[in-house]
Amino acid sequence: MPVYRLAPSSNTVIIAEGIRKGDRRALARGITLVESARADHREQAQSLLADLAGDRAHSTRIGLSGTPGVGKSTFIERFGAEMTGRGHRLAVLAVDPSSTVTGGSILGDKTRMDTLARNPAAFIRPSPSGGSLGGVARRSRETIALCEAAGFDMVIVETVGVGQSEIAVSRMTDIFVLLLTPAGGDELQGVKRGIMEIADLIVVNKADGDLKATAQRTRADYAAALRLMRRRNGDAEGFPQAVTASSIEGNGVAAVADLIARLADARRASGFLASARQEQAVTWLEHALETRLQDVFEQAVPKEALSSVHEAVRQGDVLPEAGAERLIELYRDAMRKG
């Protein structure tokens, strides 16, 4: 089967060469292209990604999420210092909630990771979620590919909140880390089973000061809960597991880094990682197809007709299913006339 590629433009060739050399400005320009909704930018982005397809570093992709106030940014900054100190190049894709006014990021993770942002071996890119379900930016997968092409061998995808976001990020990363705060047994009941089932490593953060003893008890509670979960194929012995850490004092962060490396090595050796990456590629295809079909549909159906059906559903004059059928009819009519 032939591989379809768009011819590279002079602009994308320049950006691609810069990315291969590890130029941060070129990487930022490339990410801006893949995040853009403009048709000409989307075409350039696809050309850029095709050009860089064979230049990706052998990376470890880490998904990280946690409850509000758990200290994700502080943990990532401490963890990033540990990993770059070990010789890794780290990219952090911090997916922020989108402003309802401007559509841009509203949390500003880059400003909260000031030290890591100045680290020459690290790259931080805050991206607005754009209202995407699960709090994962619409083009996160493509951004990961660009970071890998720039030579980053470790990529962290930090997601918004907890809930559906864990499912979304687990489908594009190799290892999923869930950060939680020290809490009692009642709070443990509030953690959904689905989240526990996809977590490879639970880190009870803020294990310092007056909260140290509570953190140890919380870790024990989660460890007991994880023992009820079935071990996944490709996992190293003892995974998934729960540990404690202190982002402020740095205690436990090196141990977390060791555990992630151990699990990644085990999954590579067993073939689990390669298989998972293949399934992720198929999921990526399905997501890209869904996104593209939505774009094609919106381009084909007249905006006034689309607005009319939306308003009829909003007013209760038309049921949602009937409205969907009407929109499909409008799309088919547009295709026949086209």
N, C-alpha and C positions, 0 to 999 in steps of 0.2 A: 504494500500500500504506500503511495507516495506521501511524503511529508510536505505539508503546505506551509510556505514561509512567505512573508511579505518582504519585498525588496527593501533593504535598509536605506534610509535617507542620510544625507550628509550630517544632519543633526544627531541622529541616533548613533551613527558610527563614531562621532566624537565623544558622545556620552558613554558608549560602550567601552571605548579605549580608556577613558578616564576611570570607569568603574573597575576595569581589569587591573589598573595601576593602584587601586585603593584610594582614589581621589574622592574625598568626602563630598565636595561640591557636585561632582558628577553623579555620585550616588544619590544625593538629595534631589538633583534634577530628574534622575530616572524615576525615583519614587513619586515625585510630583506628577510625572507623565502617567504612571500607572494608576494614580489616584484620581486623575482628572476624568470627568464625564464627557468632555468634548470629543466629538467623533474623530477629528484629526489627531488629537492626542492619543486616543485609544488605538488608532492605527499605528502611530509611532511606537506606542508602548509594546504592542504585539511584535513589531519588528525588532525592538530592542531586546525583548525577552528571548526571541528566537535566536538572535545573534549571540546571546550570552548563555544559551542552553548548555553548552559543553564546558563552561568555565566555572562551575560551582564547586566550592570547597566541600570537603567531606565534613559536614557539620552535625552538631547535636542540637535539635530543636526542642526547646523547653517551653511548655505552656505554664503560666503562673497566674493564679487568681487567689482571691481571698475576700473576706468580709470587709466592709467599710471600716476604716480605722485600724486595720490590722498591721499597717506599716509596710505595705508592699514596696513603695519607693525606697524606703530606708533599707529594707532587706536587699533589694536588687543592687543598691549602691555598694553595700558591704560585700555581697556575693560577687559583684562585678570586680571589685578590687582583688578579691581572692583569686578569681579565675584569670584575670589579666596578669596577676602576679605569677601564675603558673605557666604563662606563655601563650594563653589563648587570646584570640581576638573576639570581642563580644559585641553583638548588636542587640539593642533593646528596642522592641517595637511596642511602645506604650499606647494602647488604644484607649482614648479618652471619650467620655460622653460628648455628644455634639451640642453646641449651643443652638437653641431653637430660633435665635435671632440671626446669627451669622452663619451657622452651619459648621463653625470651626471648633477646635478642641477647647474645653473650658477648664480642665484641671491643671494643665501645664506641668506634666511630669518632668520635663527637661529641667525646669527651674528647681524641682525638688530633688534632683540628682546632680547637684552642682559639681561635686568632686568628680563623679564618674563622667560627666559631660566634658570635662577638661582632660580626661585620660586619652592619650593618643591611640591606645589599643581598643577603645570602646567607641560605639556610635549609638546615639539615642535619637529615635524618631517618634515624636508624639503624633498620632493620627486620629482625626475625628471618626467616631464609629458611624456617623452618617445615619443614625437610627437603625443600623443593621441589627437584625435579630441576634441576640446572644452577645452583643457588645464587641463583636470582632469586626474590624474595619472591612469594608467590601473587597478591598484588594490586598488583604494581609498576605495571602499566599504568594502573590506576585512580588510583594515587597520582600518576603523571605528569600525568594529566588535571587533578587538583585543583591541582597546583603551577602548571600553565599558567593555570588559571582565576584564580589568585592573582596573576598578572602576571609570573611568572618566565619570562624569554625564553630561558633556557639551563638545561637539566636534565641532570645527570650521574647515570648509574646505575652505581654501583660494585659489581661482583659478587664473589662468593666464589671465590678460587682461579682456576685455569685448567682448561679441558677443555670439558665440555658447557655450562658457563655462557656461553661466548662465543656459542654458537649461540642460546641463549635470549635474551640481551640484544640481539643483532644484529637480532632480529625485533621489537624494540620501540623501537629508536633509529635515528637518521639517520646517525650516524658512529660507527665503532668504533675505539677507541684501545687498543693493547696495550702495556703497560709491561713492559720486560724489563731484567735486570741485565747488566752487562758480563760476558761469558763467552767461552770459547774455542770452536773449531769443533765439538768433541764435544758441547757443550751445544746448539749449533744443531741438531744432528741429533735432539735430543729434543723439539723444537717440532713439533707435529703439523701436517701440511700443511693440514688443515681450518681451523686457527686462522689460518694465513698467508693463506688464501684469503678470509677475511672481514675481515681487518684492513685498515682504510683508512690507518692511520698507526701505525707501530711506533716507540716512543720508548725508546731505551736510556738508562735513568735512571742516576743516580750517576756522571755523567761529570765527576768532579772529583778532585783530589788524585792519588794513585797509580793510581787506576782510569781516569783520563782517556784515556790512550793505549789501554788495553784496550777502553774504550767505543767509541772511534773505529774500532777494528778490528772490533768486534762489529757496529757500524752498517754497515760495509762488507759484512760477511758477509750480513746480512739484506737489504741493498739488492740484492745480487747474487741472492739467492733470490727477492726480489719481482719482479725483472725477468723471471723465468720464469712469473709469474702473468699471466693474461689480464686486460687492463684492462676494468673494468666500465662499462656504459653510464652516462652522466651524470657520469662522473668528470672532474675538471679534468686538464689535461695534467700528467704527472709523478706521478700517484697510481696505486696506493698507494706510499708511500715510507717510508724509515726515517731517523730523526734522533736526535741525542743531546740530553740535557738534564741539568741538575743541580738537583734540588729544593732542595738546601741553599744553593747559591750563586745560584740563580735563572737561570743561563745556559741559553739555549735555550727557556725557558718561553714568552717572548713570541713566538718563532718558531713554536712549536707552536700558539699561539692564532691566529696569522696563517694558518697552513696549514688549520686547522679552519674558519676563516671563509671562506677561499678555496674550499674544497671544498663547504661548505654553499651558498655563493652559486652555484657552478657547477651543483649539483644542483637548486637551485630554478629557475634559468634554463632548464635543459634539460627540466624537467618530471619528472625522475627522482624528486625528493623527493615530489611529490604522488602519483605512482604507487606509490612504496614505502609511503607512509602508508596508501593504500587497501588494499594487500595486508596490511599490519600489522593493519588493522581486521578483515579477514577472519580472520586468524590469532587475533586477540583473541576474535572470536566463537567460533571452534572451541575455544579454550582455555576460555572461559566455559561453553560447552555441556558440555564434558567434566567440568568442575568441578561444574556444576549437576546433571548426571546422576548423578555420584558421590554428591552430597548427597541427591538424591531416592532413590537406591537404598538408602543407609544408613538413611534414615528409614522406608522401606517394609519392609525385611527385618528381622525380629525380631533383636535383638542376640544372643540365646542361639543362634539358628540360625546366624547369621554366625560366632559363636565356635566352634560345633560343627564347621562345615566347615573353618575355619582349623586347628583342632586335628587333625582327621583328615588334612589335607594335611601338617601339621607332623610327624605320627607316621608318615607314609608309607602310611597305610591307603587314601588316596584320591589319585589323581594330580591335579596342579594343573588340567589341562584339564577333567577330570571334576568337580572341585570348582567350577570356574567355571560349568559347565553346571547343576550343582545350585543354585547361587546364583541363576542366571537363572530357573530353575523356581520358586524361592521368591519371587522378585520378581513373576513373572507371576501366581502364586497370590495374592499380596498385592493386586495391582492388580485382579484379578477380584473378590475379596472386598470391596475398597474401593468 
